[in-house]
Amino acid sequence: MTDKKTDNGVNVAALLGAREALSEAPAAAQFKWRAKCDWVHGTYSKTSVEGYFGLGEEQKHKTTFTFDADHPEVFASEDRGATPVELVLAGLASCLTAGVAAVAQHREVQLTSVSATLEGDMDIQGILGMDSDVRNGFDGIKVTYQIDADASHEDIEAIVAQSQKRSAVYDIITNPTNVTVDVS
C-alpha cells in the first residue's frame, strides 16, 4: 500500500485553516476589492490593482498589477489591450480554473493539465445604440474544459461543478449585483 502524493500547488491545509479561523471571527471575512482605472486616450485605459481590505485591515499585493483595455480596430480603435468584455471572460476563466486546482488538491486528484476556453455571445447592436431592445451584455457564456488528471470523467465533472459552485466570479456574472456609480 502506497500513500498517494498529490501536488497541484494548492495549500489546502492553509485554506481549511483559514476557513476554520474565519468561522470564529466572521467579521474578518468581510473583504473590499479595489481597482483603479485611468483613461489614456480614445477607448484605451489602464487599470491597476494594488491593495484591498480584508482580515480586518488594509492589505497589499506583492506588486501592483496592471491591465490594458481597448477596443479592436474594427471599432475604429487602436487595439492596445483586451476589450473589457474579454477581461470579464478572463476573470471567470481564472476563477473557475483556480477552483478546479483547489478542489482537485482537496480531493487528492493529481492534475496534469487544465485548459478552459470561454466564449461569450453578444449582439453589439445594443452597445452601439442601434436597437434599444438588444441587451448590451453577453447573451450567454460557454466554458469548455480540457482536463487531464488521474481521475474518472465523472470525478473531473464533480470537481468542475464544485469549482463553479464556489466561484466568486461565476456568482457575480450569474446573479444580479448592485452597482452604484457616483461622479465626484
C-alpha positions in Angstrom: 0.0 0.0 0.0 1.4 3.4 -1.0 0.4 6.8 0.1 -0.8 8.9 -2.8 1.1 12.3 -3.1 -0.9 15.0 -4.9 0.7 18.3 -5.6 -1.3 20.8 -7.7 0.3 23.7 -6.0 -2.6 24.5 -3.6 -2.1 24.6 0.1 -5.4 23.0 1.1 -4.4 22.8 4.8 -3.9 26.6 4.9 -7.3 27.1 3.1 -9.1 24.9 5.6 -7.3 26.6 8.5 -8.4 30.0 7.2 -11.9 28.7 6.9 -11.9 27.5 10.5 -10.3 30.7 11.8 -12.9 32.9 9.9 -15.8 30.8 11.3 -14.6 32.0 14.7 -14.2 35.6 13.6 -16.7 36.2 10.8 -16.1 40.0 10.7 -12.6 39.3 9.3 -14.2 37.6 6.3 -15.5 41.0 5.0 -13.3 42.0 2.1 -13.3 45.0 -0.2 -11.6 44.6 -3.5 -10.5 47.6 -5.5 -9.4 48.5 -9.0 -8.4 52.0 -10.3 -8.9 52.8 -14.0 -7.2 55.7 -15.7 -8.2 56.8 -19.2 -5.3 57.2 -21.6 -6.7 58.1 -25.0 -9.6 57.2 -27.2 -11.0 53.9 -25.8 -7.7 52.9 -24.3 -7.4 52.8 -20.5 -5.1 51.2 -17.9 -6.5 49.7 -14.7 -4.3 48.9 -11.7 -4.9 46.7 -8.7 -2.7 47.2 -5.7 -4.5 46.9 -2.3 -7.6 45.6 -0.7 -9.2 45.4 2.7 -9.5 42.0 4.4 -8.9 40.2 7.6 -9.9 43.4 9.4 -7.2 45.6 7.9 -5.7 47.0 4.7 -3.7 44.5 2.6 -1.4 44.9 -0.3 -0.4 42.6 -3.2 3.3 41.9 -3.6 3.2 44.1 -6.7 0.8 46.3 -8.5 -1.0 44.5 -11.3 -2.0 46.5 -14.4 -4.4 45.6 -17.2 -4.7 47.4 -20.5 -8.1 47.7 -22.1 -9.1 49.0 -25.5 -11.3 48.1 -28.4 -10.2 46.4 -31.6 -9.6 48.3 -34.9 -13.0 47.1 -36.3 -14.5 49.6 -33.7 -12.2 52.4 -35.0 -9.9 52.0 -32.0 -6.2 51.2 -31.8 -6.5 47.7 -30.2 -3.9 48.3 -27.5 -5.5 45.9 -25.0 -8.1 43.3 -24.5 -11.7 44.5 -24.6 -13.4 44.9 -21.2 -15.7 42.0 -22.0 -12.7 39.8 -22.7 -11.3 40.8 -19.3 -14.6 39.6 -17.8 -14.1 36.3 -19.6 -10.5 36.1 -18.4 -11.7 36.8 -14.8 -14.3 34.0 -15.0 -11.8 31.6 -16.6 -9.2 32.3 -13.9 -11.6 32.0 -11.0 -13.1 28.7 -12.2 -9.7 27.2 -13.1 -8.2 28.2 -9.7 -11.2 26.5 -8.1 -10.5 23.3 -10.2 -6.9 23.2 -8.8 -8.0 23.7 -5.2 -10.9 21.2 -5.3 -8.7 18.6 -7.1 -6.0 19.1 -4.5 -8.5 18.7 -1.6 -9.9 15.5 -3.3 -6.3 14.2 -3.8 -6.6 14.3 -7.6 -3.4 15.0 -9.4 -3.9 17.3 -12.4 -1.6 17.0 -15.4 -3.2 19.9 -17.4 -6.2 22.1 -17.3 -7.3 24.4 -20.1 -10.5 26.4 -20.1 -11.8 28.0 -23.3 -14.6 30.6 -22.9 -16.9 32.1 -25.5 -19.3 34.9 -24.9 -22.0 35.6 -27.4 -23.0 39.3 -27.9 -25.1 41.2 -30.3 -23.3 44.6 -30.4 -26.4 46.4 -31.8 -27.2 47.2 -28.1 -23.9 48.9 -27.2 -23.8 50.8 -30.5 -27.3 52.2 -29.7 -28.8 50.6 -32.9 -31.5 48.7 -31.1 -32.6 49.5 -27.5 -34.3 46.1 -27.2 -30.9 44.3 -27.6 -29.0 43.7 -24.4 -25.7 45.4 -24.0 -24.0 42.4 -22.4 -23.5 38.8 -23.2 -26.4 36.7 -24.3 -24.6 33.7 -22.9 -21.1 32.3 -22.0 -19.9 28.9 -22.7 -17.0 27.4 -20.7 -15.3 24.3 -22.2 -12.6 22.5 -20.2 -9.9 20.1 -21.3 -8.6 18.4 -18.1 -6.1 15.6 -17.9 -6.0 14.1 -14.4 -5.7 10.9 -12.5 -9.5 10.6 -12.1 -12.5 9.4 -13.9 -14.5 11.6 -16.2 -17.3 11.7 -13.5 -14.8 12.7 -10.8 -13.5 15.5 -13.0 -17.0 16.7 -13.7 -17.7 16.8 -10.0 -14.5 18.8 -9.4 -15.6 21.3 -12.1 -19.1 21.5 -10.6 -17.7 22.2 -7.1 -15.4 24.9 -8.5 -18.4 26.5 -10.3 -20.4 26.4 -7.0 -17.7 28.2 -5.1 -16.6 30.7 -7.8 -17.0 34.3 -6.8 -16.8 35.5 -10.5 -19.3 32.9 -11.6 -21.7 34.2 -8.9 -21.1 37.8 -9.9 -21.8 37.1 -13.5 -24.9 34.8 -13.0 -26.6 36.7 -10.2 -27.6 40.4 -10.0 -25.1 42.6 -8.3 -25.9 46.1 -7.1 -23.6 48.6 -8.8 -23.7 52.3 -7.9 -21.9 54.9 -10.0 -21.0 58.3 -8.5 -19.3 61.3 -10.0 -17.3 63.5 -7.6 
